[in-house]
Amino acid sequence: MKQVHMVPLALSALLVTACTTAPAPNDTASRALNEMKAVARPIPPKPDPRDLRIAELERQKAELEAELARVRASLAGDVDQANSRARDLESQLRQREAELASLRSASGERDRLAGQLSDTERQLTAKDQEISSLRAGVGEKDRLAAELATLQGQLSAKDQELTALKGTTGDKDRLATELAALQGQLSARDQELAALKGTAGDRDRLSAELAQAKQHVAELERQLGAKDHEITALKGVVNERERLIAELASAKQRTADLENELARRDQEMAGLKGALDQQKTSLAQAKEDLSKLLQAEVAKGQVTMKQLGDQLTLGLATTLLFDSGEAALKPGGADVLHRIGGVLKQYPDRSIQVSGHTDNVPIKGRLAQKFPTNLELSQARAESARQALTDGGMAAEKIETMGHADSRPIASNSTAEGRQKNRRVEIVVKH
């Protein structure tokens, strides 16, 4: 009986000694104890490419809306300015058309004056010829004047003779006849002289009219040249107006294109958001199902779950899954993974990433023959978890495994508690 009572006492003493003695870094018992205390912590999820795409689309949408607002503001000012400019140009064009009609009328007047000028020049030429002829007749006038003076002298002489010969009737009649003839000749010469003076006055008047007509024609030609310049300028203004109208049409087309692109981006973003919301809903349902399934393990701190965006991370403590230094699953760990696989197989659109993690304590002794480094140990544990998920109903091609060793710690490896947290297996559910 005493031996029976002493055995429990001896075992208690050994346990107290083991608990109070500092564990060696590679001691198997201390590693098992540390693993039992470890609580998995999920690694930060990778950003979802669709979240990045949505963010990029929202940024592009904001840029397009800003550009559209700038274009609309610019177009509003350009349209008002173009309309105002067009109205001014149309007013100027109507004014120029009226001036052009006036010039065309003036051009007809110019042609009439040119015809009149040509007739006047012909008349002037005829008058010059007539004046030349009259100038030739001036000598004849002088001759006639001399003859008239001679005749007047003769008349005086005849008068004297008449006085002297009053008594002779026959002589008197002859002399009277001669006197009448001389007086007729004198009257004809006076008429010729008056005609010559009138012809000279007509020539001077025609010369003045010709000079005035030439001056008027020159003024009309100057005005016509100025109007030609104005018409050329108006054609340039019309071309500028047509260019502005073309630019306005191009700007309107650009605005329509931007609005169409913005609508297309909105539609694309709405579709992506709808798909993302649907995926998030399914992921939330998976999380709820797993929470119910693993309620006991979560309560013990052996399993953690965290959802971030479109990604759900399950952290499983290695003490739940493996014995210390081993990659083969314990029965309880295999059962947990089978149940997890049974839930996740209901979401075939999801892919799974299983990753193994260790602390930074090197593997030594007999264990190093099987797993030379922590990398091989973490990879082997991830493969074992993958196989258990497949046995639970998951499609093998949906599961990716990876060993990270101590490259992604979630706590400091300088303490035993931190090393316990770093030894874990993570199951990441993503799209």
C-alpha positions in Angstrom: 0.0 0.0 0.0 2.8 2.4 0.8 4.4 1.7 -2.6 1.1 2.6 -4.3 0.9 5.9 -2.6 4.5 6.8 -3.2 4.3 6.4 -7.0 1.9 9.5 -7.4 4.1 11.4 -5.1 7.2 10.7 -7.1 5.4 11.7 -10.3 4.2 15.0 -8.8 7.8 15.7 -7.7 9.1 15.1 -11.2 6.5 17.4 -12.7 7.2 20.2 -10.2 10.9 19.8 -11.0 10.2 19.9 -14.8 8.1 23.0 -14.5 10.6 24.9 -12.4 13.6 24.0 -14.5 14.4 26.3 -17.4 13.9 24.3 -20.6 16.7 23.9 -23.0 16.2 25.3 -26.5 16.0 22.0 -28.3 14.5 20.0 -25.4 11.5 17.9 -26.8 9.4 18.3 -23.7 9.8 22.1 -23.6 9.0 22.4 -27.3 5.8 20.4 -26.7 4.9 22.6 -23.8 5.6 25.8 -25.8 3.5 24.5 -28.7 0.6 23.9 -26.4 0.7 27.5 -25.3 1.1 28.9 -28.8 -1.8 30.7 -30.4 -1.8 31.2 -34.1 -2.0 34.7 -35.4 -3.0 35.2 -39.0 -0.6 36.8 -41.4 -1.7 40.0 -43.0 -3.6 39.2 -46.1 -2.4 40.1 -49.5 -4.3 42.9 -51.1 -7.1 41.7 -53.4 -6.3 42.6 -57.1 -10.0 43.5 -57.6 -9.9 46.0 -54.7 -6.8 47.5 -56.4 -8.7 47.5 -59.7 -11.7 49.2 -58.1 -9.5 51.8 -56.5 -7.8 52.4 -59.8 -11.2 52.7 -61.6 -12.5 55.1 -59.0 -9.3 57.2 -59.4 -9.7 57.2 -63.2 -13.4 58.0 -62.8 -12.5 61.0 -60.6 -9.9 62.1 -63.1 -12.4 61.7 -66.0 -15.1 63.7 -64.1 -12.5 66.4 -63.4 -11.5 66.5 -67.0 -15.1 66.5 -68.1 -15.9 69.4 -65.8 -12.9 71.3 -67.2 -13.9 70.6 -70.8 -17.5 71.6 -70.1 -16.4 74.8 -68.4 -14.0 75.6 -71.2 -16.6 74.7 -73.8 -19.2 76.9 -72.1 -16.8 79.9 -72.3 -15.7 79.0 -75.9 -19.3 78.5 -77.0 -20.4 81.9 -75.6 -17.4 83.6 -77.0 -17.8 81.8 -80.4 -21.5 82.7 -80.6 -20.7 86.3 -79.7 -17.9 86.4 -82.2 -20.2 84.8 -84.8 -22.9 87.4 -84.3 -20.4 90.2 -84.6 -19.0 88.6 -87.8 -22.5 88.1 -89.2 -23.3 91.8 -88.5 -20.0 92.8 -90.1 -20.7 90.5 -93.0 -24.1 92.0 -93.6 -22.6 95.5 -93.5 -19.9 94.4 -95.9 -22.4 92.9 -98.2 -24.4 96.2 -98.2 -21.1 98.1 -99.0 -20.3 95.6 -101.7 -23.7 96.1 -103.3 -23.1 99.8 -103.1 -19.7 99.3 -104.7 -21.2 97.1 -107.4 -23.6 100.0 -108.1 -20.7 102.4 -108.0 -18.9 100.1 -110.4 -21.8 100.4 -112.8 -21.6 104.2 -112.4 -17.9 103.9 -113.0 -18.5 102.0 -116.3 -21.1 104.6 -117.3 -18.7 107.4 -116.5 -15.9 105.6 -118.4 -18.2 105.4 -121.4 -19.1 109.0 -121.0 -15.4 109.8 -120.7 -14.7 107.9 -123.9 -17.5 109.8 -125.7 -16.1 113.1 -124.2 -12.6 112.2 -125.4 -13.9 111.5 -128.9 -15.9 114.8 -128.8 -12.7 116.6 -127.5 -10.7 115.1 -130.4 -13.3 116.3 -132.8 -13.2 119.7 -131.2 -9.4 119.7 -131.4 -9.6 119.0 -135.0 -12.3 121.7 -135.4 -10.2 124.1 -133.4 -7.2 123.3 -135.6 -9.3 124.0 -138.6 -10.6 127.2 -136.9 -7.0 128.2 -136.1 -6.3 127.9 -139.7 -9.3 130.2 -140.2 -7.9 132.8 -137.8 -5.5 133.9 -140.5 -8.5 134.2 -142.8 -10.2 136.3 -140.2 -7.3 138.6 -139.9 -7.2 138.9 -143.7 -10.9 139.6 -143.7 -10.4 142.2 -140.9 -7.7 143.8 -143.0 -10.0 143.7 -146.0 -12.7 145.2 -143.8 -10.5 148.0 -142.7 -9.5 148.5 -146.4 -13.2 148.4 -147.3 -14.0 150.8 -144.5 -11.3 153.1 -145.8 -12.7 152.7 -149.2 -16.2 153.4 -147.8 -15.0 156.6 -146.3 -13.4 157.5 -149.5 -16.6 156.6 -151.3 -18.6 158.6 -148.7 -16.4 161.5 -149.6 -16.8 160.8 -153.2 -20.5 160.5 -152.5 -20.6 163.8 -150.8 -18.6 165.2 -153.7 -20.7 163.6 -156.2 -24.2 164.1 -154.7 -25.3 165.6 -157.7 -24.6 162.6 -159.8 -27.5 160.1 -159.2 -26.0 157.2 -161.1 -22.7 157.4 -159.2 -24.6 157.6 -155.9 -26.6 154.4 -156.5 -23.5 152.5 -157.5 -21.7 153.6 -154.4 -24.7 152.7 -152.2 -24.7 149.2 -153.8 -21.0 148.8 -153.2 -21.4 150.1 -149.6 -24.2 147.5 -148.9 -22.0 144.7 -150.3 -19.1 145.8 -148.1 -21.3 145.9 -145.0 -22.6 142.3 -145.8 -19.1 141.1 -146.0 -18.2 142.8 -142.7 -21.3 141.2 -141.0 -20.3 137.7 -142.2 -16.7 138.2 -140.9 -18.1 139.3 -137.5 -20.3 136.1 -137.3 -17.2 134.0 -138.2 -15.2 135.7 -135.4 -18.1 135.1 -132.9 -18.3 131.4 -133.9 -14.5 131.0 -133.4 -14.8 132.5 -129.9 -17.7 130.1 -129.0 -15.7 127.1 -130.2 -12.8 128.0 -127.9 -15.2 128.3 -124.9 -16.7 124.8 -125.7 -13.1 123.3 -125.8 -12.3 124.8 -122.3 -15.6 123.5 -120.9 -15.0 120.0 -122.3 -11.5 119.9 -120.9 -12.7 120.8 -117.4 -15.4 118.1 -117.6 -12.8 115.6 -118.8 -10.5 116.4 -115.9 -13.3 116.1 -113.4 -14.5 112.8 -114.8 -10.9 111.4 -114.6 -10.7 112.5 -111.0 -14.0 110.8 -110.2 -12.9 107.6 -111.9 -9.6 107.6 -109.9 -11.6 108.1 -106.6 -13.9 105.2 -107.5 -10.9 103.0 -108.3 -9.4 103.9 -104.9 -12.7 103.0 -103.1 -12.9 99.8 -105.0 -9.4 98.8 -104.0 -10.2 99.5 -100.3 -13.4 97.4 -100.6 -11.4 94.6 -102.1 -9.1 94.7 -99.1 -12.1 94.6 -96.8 -13.6 91.7 -98.7 -10.3 89.8 -98.3 -10.3 90.5 -94.5 -14.0 89.4 -94.3 -13.1 86.1 -96.0 -10.4 85.6 -93.4 -12.9 86.3 -90.7 -15.3 83.8 -92.2 -12.5 81.2 -92.4 -11.7 81.8 -88.7 -15.4 81.4 -87.9 -15.5 78.1 -89.7 -12.4 77.0 -87.9 -14.0 77.9 -84.5 -17.1 76.0 -85.5 -15.0 72.9 -86.4 -13.1 73.1 -83.1 -16.4 73.5 -81.2 -17.8 70.4 -82.9 -14.5 68.5 -82.1 -14.8 69.6 -78.5 -18.4 68.4 -78.3 -17.4 65.1 -79.8 -14.6 64.8 -77.2 -17.1 65.6 -74.4 -19.4 62.9 -75.7 -16.6 60.4 -75.9 -15.5 61.2 -72.3 -19.1 60.8 -71.1 -19.4 57.5 -72.8 -16.1 56.3 -71.4 -17.2 57.5 -67.9 -20.4 55.6 -68.3 -18.5 52.5 -69.4 -16.2 52.8 -66.4 -19.1 53.3 -64.1 -20.7 50.2 -65.5 -17.5 48.2 -65.2 -17.0 49.3 -61.6 -20.6 48.5 -60.7 -20.1 45.0 -62.1 -16.9 44.6 -60.1 -18.4 45.9 -57.0 -21.4 43.5 -57.4 -19.1 40.6 -57.9 -17.0 41.6 -55.0 -20.0 42.0 -52.8 -21.2 38.6 -53.8 -17.8 37.1 -53.0 -17.6 38.9 -49.7 -21.1 37.6 -48.9 -20.0 34.0 -49.6 -16.8 34.5 -47.7 -18.8 35.8 -44.7 -21.0 32.7 -44.9 -17.9 30.5 -44.9 -16.5 32.3 -41.9 -19.8 31.8 -40.1 -19.9 28.1 -41.0 -16.4 27.6 -39.8 -17.0 29.6 -36.6 -19.9 27.2 -35.7 -17.8 24.2 -36.6 -14.7 25.2 -34.7 -16.4 26.9 -31.8 -14.6 24.7 -29.2 -11.1 25.2 -30.7 -11.6 28.9 -31.1 -12.7 29.1 -27.5 -9.5 27.3 -26.4 -7.3 29.7 -28.5 -6.2 26.8 -30.7 -7.8 28.4 -33.8 -8.2 32.0 -34.9 -10.1 33.5 -37.8 -9.8 36.9 -39.4 -11.5 38.3 -42.5 -9.9 41.2 -44.3 -11.5 42.3 -47.5 -12.0 39.3 -49.8 -9.6 37.1 -47.7 -10.2 34.8 -44.7 -7.3 33.6 -42.7 -7.4 30.7 -40.3 -4.5 30.3 -37.8 -4.0 26.9 -36.3 -1.6 26.3 -33.4 0.9 23.5 -34.2 0.2 22.0 -30.7 -3.3 21.2 -32.1 -2.0 19.6 -35.3 1.5 18.1 -34.6 3.7 16.6 -32.0 6.9 18.5 -31.4 9.4 18.2 -34.3 6.9 16.1 -36.3 5.1 16.6 -39.6 2.6 13.9 -39.2 -0.8 15.1 -38.0 -2.2 14.0 -34.7 -5.6 12.4 -34.8 -7.3 15.5 -33.3 -5.5 17.8 -35.7 -6.5 15.7 -38.7 -10.1 15.7 -37.5 -10.1 19.5 -37.4 -8.7 19.8 -40.9 -11.2 17.2 -42.2 -14.0 19.3 -40.9 -12.5 22.5 -42.3 -12.2 20.8 -45.7 -15.8 19.7 -45.5 -16.9 23.3 -45.1 -14.6 24.8 -47.7 -15.6 22.3 -50.4 -18.9 24.1 -50.5 -17.2 27.1 -52.0 -15.5 25.7 -55.2 -14.9 29.2 -56.5 -12.4 29.8 -53.7 -8.7 28.8 -53.7 -6.8 27.8 -50.6 -3.2 28.6 -49.5 -1.7 26.5 -46.7 1.5 27.8 -45.2 3.7 26.4 -42.5 5.7 28.6 -40.1 8.4 28.0 -37.4 10.5 29.9 -34.9 14.1 30.8 -35.5 15.6 28.0 -33.3 17.8 25.8 -35.6 17.0 22.1 -35.7 19.7 19.9 -34.1 20.4 16.4 -33.1 18.5 13.4 -34.5 15.7 15.6 -35.8 18.1 17.3 -38.2 18.5 14.0 -40.1 14.9 14.2 -41.1 14.4 17.9 -41.4 17.8 19.6 -41.9 16.3 23.1 -41.5 13.1 24.7 -40.3 12.2 25.3 -44.0 11.8 21.6 -44.7 9.8 21.1 -41.5 7.4 24.0 -42.3 6.9 22.7 -45.9 6.3 19.1 -44.7 3.7 20.3 -42.2 1.9 22.4 -44.9 1.8 19.3 -47.1 0.3 17.2 -44.3 -2.4 19.9 -43.7 -3.1 19.9 -47.5 -3.7 16.2 -47.6 -6.1 16.4 -44.6 -8.1 19.1 -46.3 -8.3 17.0 -49.5 -9.4 14.0 -47.4 -12.2 16.3 -46.1 -13.5 16.9 -49.6 -11.4 19.8 -50.9 -10.2 19.6 -54.5 -6.4 19.1 -54.5 -5.8 21.5 -57.4 -7.5 24.3 -55.4 -4.9 24.0 -52.6 -1.4 25.6 -52.7 1.2 24.8 -50.1 4.2 26.8 -49.0 6.8 26.6 -46.2 8.1 29.9 -44.8 10.2 28.6 -41.9 10.9 31.7 -39.6 10.8 34.3 -42.5 7.3 35.6 -41.4 7.2 35.9 -37.6 4.1 37.4 -35.9 5.9 37.9 -32.6 9.5 38.3 -31.3 11.6 35.1 -31.3 13.6 36.4 -28.3 11.1 35.0 -25.9 9.6 31.6 -25.5 6.1 33.0 -25.8 6.9 34.8 -29.0 8.5 31.6 -30.5 5.3 29.6 -29.5 3.2 32.1 -31.5 5.4 31.9 -34.5 5.1 28.1 -34.8 1.8 27.8 -36.7 -0.1 26.6 -39.8 -2.2 29.2 -41.7 -5.0 28.4 -44.1 -5.8 31.4 -46.3 -9.2 31.3 -48.2 -9.1 33.7 -51.2 -10.6 34.1 -54.6 
